[in-house]
């Protein structure tokens, strides 16, 4: 399973399920946007996973790289 497949599998999961899989987010639990640092890319930039919740369920995500 690739990272993208895993992230795609998070859609429809509750905040509690996500927290059990990925630990606590870097943002408050009550927030509807969670951010996780998921590693570094080839150039050493931080890779982050952004999860978006509606009615306590993940409905979308994206990843990005930042310094």
GROMACS elastic network, one bead per residue, 0.5 to 0.9 nm:
[ bonds ]
;  ai    aj funct       b0    kb
    1     4     6  0.81455   500
    1     5     6  0.59643   500
    1     6     6  0.66220   500
    2     5     6  0.51264   500
    2     6     6  0.63091   500
    2     7     6  0.86940   500
    3     6     6  0.50537   500
    3     7     6  0.61517   500
    3     8     6  0.85000   500
    4     7     6  0.50621   500
    4     8     6  0.60135   500
    4     9     6  0.85444   500
    5     9     6  0.61893   500
    5    10     6  0.89450   500
    6     9     6  0.50321   500
    6    10     6  0.67454   500
    7    10     6  0.53120   500
    7    11     6  0.74765   500
    7    49     6  0.84691   500
    7    51     6  0.89773   500
    7    61     6  0.74000   500
    7    62     6  0.85277   500
    8    11     6  0.57873   500
    8    60     6  0.84285   500
    8    61     6  0.78909   500
    9    12     6  0.78660   500
    9    13     6  0.81463   500
   10    13     6  0.54752   500
   10    14     6  0.85742   500
   10    17     6  0.87455   500
   10    18     6  0.70759   500
   10    51     6  0.87252   500
   10    58     6  0.66016   500
   10    59     6  0.85532   500
   10    60     6  0.87365   500
   10    61     6  0.86630   500
   11    14     6  0.86953   500
   11    51     6  0.88269   500
   11    57     6  0.73778   500
   11    59     6  0.53873   500
   11    60     6  0.64473   500
   11    61     6  0.79800   500
   12    53     6  0.89807   500
   12    57     6  0.53470   500
   12    58     6  0.50933   500
   12    59     6  0.61881   500
   12    60     6  0.89257   500
   13    16     6  0.81297   500
   13    17     6  0.59805   500
   13    18     6  0.64910   500
   13    56     6  0.83128   500
   13    57     6  0.53427   500
   13    58     6  0.56412   500
   13    59     6  0.85260   500
   14    17     6  0.51726   500
   14    18     6  0.62594   500
   14    19     6  0.85842   500
   14    53     6  0.83009   500
   14    55     6  0.87627   500
   14    56     6  0.55830   500
   14    58     6  0.64653   500
   15    18     6  0.51291   500
   15    19     6  0.60481   500
   15    20     6  0.85909   500
   15    29     6  0.78595   500
   15    53     6  0.79624   500
   15    56     6  0.59716   500
   15    57     6  0.64089   500
   15    58     6  0.75195   500
   16    19     6  0.50737   500
   16    20     6  0.61919   500
   16    21     6  0.87163   500
   16    56     6  0.88681   500
   17    20     6  0.51367   500
   17    21     6  0.63568   500
   17    22     6  0.87027   500
   18    21     6  0.50794   500
   18    22     6  0.59142   500
   18    23     6  0.74507   500
   18    24     6  0.85558   500
   18    58     6  0.86079   500
   19    22     6  0.52391   500
   19    24     6  0.53729   500
   19    25     6  0.72680   500
   20    23     6  0.55935   500
   20    24     6  0.80410   500
   22    25     6  0.77450   500
   22    36     6  0.82975   500
   24    27     6  0.82915   500
   24    28     6  0.87968   500
   24    29     6  0.78032   500
   24    36     6  0.85366   500
   25    28     6  0.71400   500
   25    29     6  0.72018   500
   25    34     6  0.59670   500
   25    35     6  0.58924   500
   25    36     6  0.56680   500
   25    37     6  0.87306   500
   26    29     6  0.88072   500
   26    34     6  0.69735   500
   26    35     6  0.56369   500
   26    36     6  0.60028   500
   26    37     6  0.80281   500
   27    30     6  0.84766   500
   27    31     6  0.69166   500
   27    33     6  0.76184   500
   27    34     6  0.55770   500
   27    35     6  0.61497   500
   27    36     6  0.83521   500
   28    31     6  0.54643   500
   28    32     6  0.88749   500
   28    33     6  0.88077   500
   28    34     6  0.76562   500
   29    32     6  0.81444   500
   29    34     6  0.78535   500
   30    33     6  0.88603   500
   31    34     6  0.67278   500
   31    53     6  0.82858   500
   32    51     6  0.80569   500
   32    52     6  0.57732   500
   32    54     6  0.67926   500
   32    55     6  0.87604   500
   32    56     6  0.76180   500
   32    58     6  0.88319   500
   33    50     6  0.68315   500
   33    51     6  0.56607   500
   33    53     6  0.63131   500
   34    49     6  0.80746   500
   34    50     6  0.56893   500
   34    51     6  0.50790   500
   34    52     6  0.65415   500
   34    53     6  0.81701   500
   35    48     6  0.66614   500
   35    49     6  0.56843   500
   35    51     6  0.64812   500
   36    47     6  0.85169   500
   36    48     6  0.54680   500
   36    49     6  0.50629   500
   36    50     6  0.65767   500
   36    51     6  0.83747   500
   37    40     6  0.84468   500
   37    46     6  0.69125   500
   37    47     6  0.59130   500
   37    49     6  0.63370   500
   37    50     6  0.89731   500
   38    46     6  0.76525   500
   38    47     6  0.55376   500
   38    48     6  0.54293   500
   38    49     6  0.64713   500
   39    44     6  0.89086   500
   39    45     6  0.84062   500
   39    46     6  0.59175   500
   39    47     6  0.52158   500
   39    48     6  0.73022   500
   40    43     6  0.76510   500
   40    44     6  0.52801   500
   40    45     6  0.52427   500
   40    47     6  0.51248   500
   40    48     6  0.85687   500
   40    65     6  0.77575   500
   40    66     6  0.89834   500
   41    44     6  0.53245   500
   41    45     6  0.54727   500
   41    46     6  0.65486   500
   41    47     6  0.63246   500
   41    65     6  0.72575   500
   42    45     6  0.74504   500
   44    47     6  0.89200   500
   44    67     6  0.77261   500
   45    65     6  0.57467   500
   45    66     6  0.53375   500
   46    64     6  0.81844   500
   46    65     6  0.53257   500
   46    66     6  0.51153   500
   46    67     6  0.57760   500
   47    63     6  0.68631   500
   47    64     6  0.56268   500
   47    66     6  0.64691   500
   47    67     6  0.87664   500
   48    62     6  0.83554   500
   48    63     6  0.54675   500
   48    64     6  0.54448   500
   48    65     6  0.62325   500
   48    66     6  0.77440   500
   49    61     6  0.70949   500
   49    62     6  0.59959   500
   49    64     6  0.68488   500
   50    60     6  0.84258   500
   50    61     6  0.53638   500
   50    62     6  0.53682   500
   50    63     6  0.60949   500
   50    64     6  0.82166   500
   51    58     6  0.65154   500
   51    59     6  0.78716   500
   51    60     6  0.61364   500
   51    62     6  0.69507   500
   51    63     6  0.89291   500
   52    57     6  0.81285   500
   52    58     6  0.55651   500
   52    59     6  0.59420   500
   52    60     6  0.52570   500
   52    61     6  0.59520   500
   52    62     6  0.88839   500
   53    56     6  0.55836   500
   53    57     6  0.50502   500
   53    59     6  0.56519   500
   53    60     6  0.72966   500
   54    57     6  0.54046   500
   54    58     6  0.64826   500
   54    59     6  0.64093   500
   55    58     6  0.84749   500
   58    61     6  0.77914   500
